[in-house]
């Protein structure tokens, strides 16, 4: 899955779950400062991401997430794991 597809999904989740206008959500939006999401909201977002990816996500994997781009990158990494 490509990053633009992931971004569209994440933007839809944020817009629906937290009633944030979709057009105000960009890759550079700060989850806390720009979108007013708190730690409880982050947990809700992680649950949606787990449903989307079909993978269990460890909380440590999202500790450094600050922007929508960070979320997209983490999902991209989870869904595009290369096996050797």
N, C-alpha and C positions, 0 to 999 in steps of 0.2 A: 504494500500500500504506500502511496506517495504522500509526501508531507502536505500537499494542498488538500488532499482528500481527508487527511487526519484533522487538519485545521478546520475544515468545514464541519466535521463531526463535533469537535471540541467546542467550536463557536455555537453550534446548535444546542449542545448540552448546557453550556453556561447561560445562554439566553433563556432556555426553557426552565432549567432548575432554579436560577437565581433572578429571573425577570430582568435581565440586562439586555438592552436593545442590541440586536445582532450587529448593526452597523457601527456600534461603538466599540466592538471587540476586534482588536488587531493582534498580530503576532507579538507586538511590543507592549501590549497592555500588561501592566503589573496587576497580578491577581488581587493583591491586597489594596494597593493605593488607588488604582484606576477602576477596578471592578468591585471593590468593597467586599471581597470574599474573606471570611475568617477561617480559622482552623477547622471548625465543624463543616463549613462549606467545602473545604479541601477534601475532607473525608468523603462527603457525598460525591464529589467529582471523581475521586479515586474509585469509588464503587461503580460509577458509570463507565469509567475507563476499563475496569476489570470485565464488565459485561461486554464491552465493545471488543476488547482484545481476546477475551476468553482465557486470560492468564491471571494468576494471582500476583498481586503487586505488593512487594514488601514496602512498608512505610519509609524505610531508609532510602529507597529509590526516588522518593518524592520530597525528601527533606530540603534539597537545594532548589526546588522549583519555585521560581518567582514570577515568571511571565508566561503568557500563553505559549510563546515559542518554546519555553522549557518543557511544557506539558507535551506539545507536539513532538519535540525531539525525543522525549522519554518513550512515548508511544511508538514512534518510528523505530527506535532501538529495540523495543520489545517485539514488534511485529516483523522485523527484518533481521532477525538473528541468523547469522551465517553459521552453518555447521561444517566442521572440517571432516 
